[in-house]
């Protein structure tokens, strides 16, 4: 594998990793209709 192939392979892996980080995880804000619900409410 020459240098150009290595750079392309690394760039492709980086792009796939970034896409997976942003879109791979489930967005829990969508479960409650898009509203962020606090886990607990303490006034102290």
N, CA, C and O atoms as CSV, one atom per row, in Angstrom:
chain,resi,resn,atom,element,x,y,z
A,1,UNK,N,N,0.859,-1.178,0.000
A,1,UNK,CA,C,0.000,0.000,0.000
A,1,UNK,C,C,0.904,1.240,0.000
A,1,UNK,O,O,1.755,1.405,0.873
A,2,UNK,N,N,0.701,2.090,-0.983
A,2,UNK,CA,C,1.547,3.278,-1.047
A,2,UNK,C,C,0.984,4.391,-0.159
A,2,UNK,O,O,-0.047,4.226,0.493
A,3,UNK,N,N,1.680,5.519,-0.151
A,3,UNK,CA,C,1.296,6.606,0.751
A,3,UNK,C,C,-0.086,7.165,0.415
A,3,UNK,O,O,-0.861,7.468,1.323
A,4,UNK,N,N,-0.406,7.305,-0.857
A,4,UNK,CA,C,-1.690,7.866,-1.252
A,4,UNK,C,C,-2.847,6.976,-0.790
A,4,UNK,O,O,-3.874,7.479,-0.335
A,5,UNK,N,N,-2.681,5.672,-0.905
A,5,UNK,CA,C,-3.722,4.746,-0.455
A,5,UNK,C,C,-3.867,4.801,1.063
A,5,UNK,O,O,-4.979,4.720,1.587
A,6,UNK,N,N,-2.762,4.936,1.758
A,6,UNK,CA,C,-2.810,5.014,3.215
A,6,UNK,C,C,-3.545,6.265,3.666
A,6,UNK,O,O,-4.353,6.212,4.594
A,7,UNK,N,N,-3.271,7.387,3.015
A,7,UNK,CA,C,-3.945,8.640,3.375
A,7,UNK,C,C,-5.440,8.533,3.091
A,7,UNK,O,O,-6.255,8.962,3.907
A,8,UNK,N,N,-5.807,7.969,1.947
A,8,UNK,CA,C,-7.220,7.822,1.617
A,8,UNK,C,C,-7.932,6.897,2.594
A,8,UNK,O,O,-9.060,7.170,3.007
A,9,UNK,N,N,-7.277,5.809,2.960
A,9,UNK,CA,C,-7.862,4.860,3.901
A,9,UNK,C,C,-8.054,5.503,5.271
A,9,UNK,O,O,-9.096,5.332,5.905
A,10,UNK,N,N,-7.057,6.235,5.715
A,10,UNK,CA,C,-7.149,6.909,7.010
A,10,UNK,C,C,-8.236,7.974,6.994
A,10,UNK,O,O,-8.985,8.105,7.962
A,11,UNK,N,N,-8.331,8.731,5.916
A,11,UNK,CA,C,-9.357,9.768,5.813
A,11,UNK,C,C,-10.748,9.145,5.801
A,11,UNK,O,O,-11.666,9.669,6.432
A,12,UNK,N,N,-10.910,8.038,5.094
A,12,UNK,CA,C,-12.208,7.373,5.047
A,12,UNK,C,C,-12.603,6.862,6.435
A,12,UNK,O,O,-13.760,6.991,6.833
A,13,UNK,N,N,-11.663,6.290,7.163
A,13,UNK,CA,C,-11.945,5.820,8.513
A,13,UNK,C,C,-12.309,6.976,9.434
A,13,UNK,O,O,-13.212,6.853,10.261
A,14,UNK,N,N,-11.611,8.098,9.293
A,14,UNK,CA,C,-11.897,9.265,10.125
A,14,UNK,C,C,-13.298,9.800,9.837
A,14,UNK,O,O,-14.040,10.131,10.762
A,15,UNK,N,N,-13.659,9.885,8.568
A,15,UNK,CA,C,-14.991,10.384,8.207
A,15,UNK,C,C,-16.066,9.439,8.725
A,15,UNK,O,O,-17.073,9.891,9.270
A,16,UNK,N,N,-15.869,8.141,8.563
A,16,UNK,CA,C,-16.847,7.184,9.066
A,16,UNK,C,C,-16.970,7.253,10.584
A,16,UNK,O,O,-18.068,7.140,11.128
A,17,UNK,N,N,-15.844,7.437,11.263
A,17,UNK,CA,C,-15.876,7.569,12.722
A,17,UNK,C,C,-16.637,8.802,13.167
A,17,UNK,O,O,-17.402,8.744,14.130
A,18,UNK,N,N,-16.438,9.923,12.475
A,18,UNK,CA,C,-17.146,11.149,12.830
A,18,UNK,C,C,-18.638,11.004,12.569
A,18,UNK,O,O,-19.458,11.431,13.381
A,19,UNK,N,N,-18.992,10.399,11.430
A,19,UNK,CA,C,-20.410,10.186,11.122
A,19,UNK,C,C,-21.040,9.274,12.164
A,19,UNK,O,O,-22.171,9.508,12.589
A,20,UNK,N,N,-20.325,8.245,12.577
A,20,UNK,CA,C,-20.865,7.319,13.579
A,20,UNK,C,C,-21.033,8.018,14.923
A,20,UNK,O,O,-21.999,7.764,15.643
A,21,UNK,N,N,-20.083,8.906,15.264
A,21,UNK,CA,C,-20.182,9.606,16.539
A,21,UNK,C,C,-21.410,10.508,16.575
A,21,UNK,O,O,-22.091,10.584,17.598
A,22,UNK,N,N,-21.699,11.194,15.466
A,22,UNK,CA,C,-22.800,12.147,15.467
A,22,UNK,C,C,-24.150,11.494,15.217
A,22,UNK,O,O,-25.158,11.947,15.761
A,23,UNK,N,N,-24.195,10.444,14.409
A,23,UNK,CA,C,-25.472,9.877,14.020
A,23,UNK,C,C,-25.679,8.456,14.514
A,23,UNK,O,O,-26.798,7.947,14.446
A,24,UNK,N,N,-24.639,7.800,15.008
A,24,UNK,CA,C,-24.758,6.408,15.409
A,24,UNK,C,C,-25.456,6.220,16.734
A,24,UNK,O,O,-26.182,5.245,16.927
A,25,UNK,N,N,-25.240,7.151,17.652
A,25,UNK,CA,C,-25.876,7.048,18.950
A,25,UNK,C,C,-27.328,7.473,18.834
A,25,UNK,O,O,-27.655,8.367,18.053
A,26,UNK,N,N,-28.200,6.841,19.601
A,26,UNK,CA,C,-29.594,7.244,19.606
A,26,UNK,C,C,-29.751,8.574,20.329
A,26,UNK,O,O,-29.157,8.788,21.386
A,27,UNK,N,N,-30.536,9.448,19.768
A,27,UNK,CA,C,-30.767,10.755,20.375
A,27,UNK,C,C,-31.916,10.631,21.363
A,27,UNK,O,O,-33.071,10.489,20.960
A,28,UNK,N,N,-31.611,10.684,22.642
A,28,UNK,CA,C,-32.645,10.482,23.644
A,28,UNK,C,C,-33.576,11.680,23.772
A,28,UNK,O,O,-34.624,11.564,24.407
A,29,UNK,N,N,-33.234,12.820,23.196
A,29,UNK,CA,C,-34.125,13.972,23.259
A,29,UNK,C,C,-35.364,13.766,22.400
A,29,UNK,O,O,-36.379,14.426,22.623
A,30,UNK,N,N,-35.304,12.872,21.432
A,30,UNK,CA,C,-36.448,12.649,20.553
A,30,UNK,C,C,-37.529,11.789,21.209
A,30,UNK,O,O,-38.656,11.741,20.717
A,31,UNK,N,N,-37.206,11.116,22.301
A,31,UNK,CA,C,-38.171,10.214,22.915
A,31,UNK,C,C,-39.311,10.975,23.578
A,31,UNK,O,O,-40.453,10.516,23.556
A,32,UNK,N,N,-39.020,12.128,24.163
A,32,UNK,CA,C,-40.049,12.896,24.855
A,32,UNK,C,C,-40.612,14.010,23.999
A,32,UNK,O,O,-41.029,15.037,24.534
A,33,UNK,N,N,-40.638,13.846,22.721
A,33,UNK,CA,C,-41.164,14.877,21.847
A,33,UNK,C,C,-40.174,15.998,21.601
A,33,UNK,O,O,-40.573,17.093,21.206
A,34,UNK,N,N,-38.897,15.749,21.825
A,34,UNK,CA,C,-37.883,16.767,21.584
A,34,UNK,C,C,-37.622,17.658,22.776
A,34,UNK,O,O,-36.821,18.589,22.683
A,35,UNK,N,N,-38.280,17.397,23.901
A,35,UNK,CA,C,-38.077,18.227,25.082
A,35,UNK,C,C,-37.044,17.578,25.989
A,35,UNK,O,O,-37.060,16.367,26.208
A,36,UNK,N,N,-36.155,18.399,26.507
A,36,UNK,CA,C,-35.159,17.895,27.444
A,36,UNK,C,C,-35.783,17.874,28.836
A,36,UNK,O,O,-36.148,18.920,29.374
A,37,UNK,N,N,-35.903,16.698,29.410
A,37,UNK,CA,C,-36.526,16.539,30.718
A,37,UNK,C,C,-35.420,16.303,31.748
A,37,UNK,O,O,-34.631,15.371,31.596
A,38,UNK,N,N,-35.351,17.135,32.795
A,38,UNK,CA,C,-34.301,16.933,33.803
A,38,UNK,C,C,-34.500,15.622,34.559
A,38,UNK,O,O,-35.627,15.166,34.756
A,39,UNK,N,N,-33.398,15.035,34.972
A,39,UNK,CA,C,-33.472,13.776,35.691
A,39,UNK,C,C,-34.062,13.970,37.083
A,39,UNK,O,O,-34.849,13.143,37.545
A,40,UNK,N,N,-33.691,15.048,37.747
A,40,UNK,CA,C,-34.256,15.332,39.069
A,40,UNK,C,C,-34.332,16.846,39.228
A,40,UNK,O,O,-33.592,17.593,38.587
A,41,UNK,N,N,-35.238,17.280,40.089
A,41,UNK,CA,C,-35.414,18.700,40.324
A,41,UNK,C,C,-35.210,18.975,41.791
A,41,UNK,O,O,-36.081,18.686,42.611
A,42,UNK,N,N,-34.052,19.539,42.131
A,42,UNK,CA,C,-33.753,19.915,43.515
A,42,UNK,C,C,-33.640,21.425,43.580
A,42,UNK,O,O,-32.885,22.032,42.821
A,43,UNK,N,N,-34.388,22.029,44.482
A,43,UNK,CA,C,-34.362,23.475,44.597
A,43,UNK,C,C,-33.227,23.949,45.500
A,43,UNK,O,O,-33.032,25.152,45.668
A,44,UNK,N,N,-32.482,23.020,46.078
A,44,UNK,CA,C,-31.442,23.437,47.022
A,44,UNK,C,C,-30.183,23.831,46.358
A,44,UNK,O,O,-29.222,24.204,47.030
